[in-house]
Amino acid sequence: MSQPSQTFDEMTRYIRVRSEPDARFVEFDFAIGHPDLFVELVLPPAAFAQFCRHNRVVHMDEDMCRAVDADMLKWRFGEKGRR
């Protein structure tokens, strides 16, 4: 088994905000190392800001979001991009 090129602490942390900007709570996806393997989390805005600082997160761009969505479709419907 090969050694990972990064330790867990060195892996990039990704977020994708799902809630509206003025929502009472921030709903977001959080991933470590691989943006397509994430958990859904909800935090108040102040806690979300602290969470982002603590984890030094990278906000997913449009291309990453499209790739994750396409992968989700593949797993949900069995073929890439087909419903």
C-alpha positions as CSV (number, residue, x, y, z in Angstrom):
1,M,0.0,0.0,0.0
2,S,1.4,3.4,-1.0
3,Q,1.8,6.3,1.4
4,P,-0.5,9.2,0.9
5,S,1.2,12.3,-0.5
6,Q,-0.5,14.5,2.1
7,T,-1.4,14.0,5.7
8,F,-5.0,14.3,6.8
9,D,-4.3,17.8,8.3
10,E,-2.7,18.9,5.0
11,M,-5.7,17.9,2.8
12,T,-7.8,20.7,1.3
13,R,-11.2,21.4,2.9
14,Y,-13.9,22.4,0.5
15,I,-17.3,24.0,1.1
16,R,-20.3,24.7,-1.1
17,V,-22.9,27.0,0.4
18,R,-26.5,25.8,-0.4
19,S,-28.5,28.4,1.6
20,E,-29.6,31.9,0.5
21,P,-27.2,34.7,1.6
22,D,-29.7,36.2,4.1
23,A,-30.9,32.9,5.6
24,R,-31.0,32.5,9.4
25,F,-28.7,29.4,9.2
26,V,-26.0,28.6,6.6
27,E,-26.6,25.2,4.9
28,F,-23.4,23.9,3.3
29,D,-21.5,20.9,2.0
30,F,-18.2,20.2,3.6
31,A,-15.5,17.9,2.1
32,I,-12.0,17.0,3.0
33,G,-9.6,16.1,0.2
34,H,-12.2,15.1,-2.4
35,P,-15.0,17.7,-3.1
36,D,-17.4,14.9,-4.3
37,L,-17.4,13.1,-1.0
38,F,-19.1,15.5,1.5
39,V,-21.4,15.9,4.4
40,E,-24.2,18.4,4.7
41,L,-23.9,20.7,7.7
42,V,-26.0,23.6,9.1
43,L,-24.5,26.4,11.3
44,P,-25.5,29.9,12.4
45,P,-23.6,32.5,10.4
46,A,-21.1,33.4,13.1
47,A,-20.3,29.7,13.8
48,F,-20.0,29.1,10.0
49,A,-17.5,32.0,9.7
50,Q,-15.4,30.5,12.5
51,F,-15.7,27.0,11.0
52,C,-14.3,28.4,7.7
53,R,-11.4,30.2,9.3
54,H,-10.5,27.2,11.5
55,N,-10.6,24.8,8.5
56,R,-9.0,27.2,6.0
57,V,-11.7,26.2,3.5
58,V,-11.7,26.6,-0.2
59,H,-15.1,27.7,-1.7
60,M,-16.0,25.5,-4.6
61,D,-16.2,27.3,-7.9
62,E,-18.8,26.7,-10.6
63,D,-16.7,24.1,-12.5
64,M,-16.2,22.1,-9.3
65,C,-19.9,22.3,-8.5
66,R,-20.9,21.1,-12.0
67,A,-18.5,18.2,-11.7
68,V,-19.9,17.1,-8.3
69,D,-23.4,17.5,-9.6
70,A,-22.7,15.3,-12.6
71,D,-21.1,12.7,-10.4
72,M,-24.1,12.7,-8.2
73,L,-26.4,12.1,-11.2
74,K,-24.2,9.2,-12.3
75,W,-24.6,7.5,-8.9
76,R,-28.3,8.3,-8.6
77,F,-29.3,7.2,-12.1
78,G,-26.6,4.8,-13.2
79,E,-25.3,6.6,-16.2
80,K,-23.3,9.8,-16.3
81,G,-25.6,12.8,-16.8
82,R,-28.7,10.8,-17.6
83,R,-31.9,10.9,-15.5
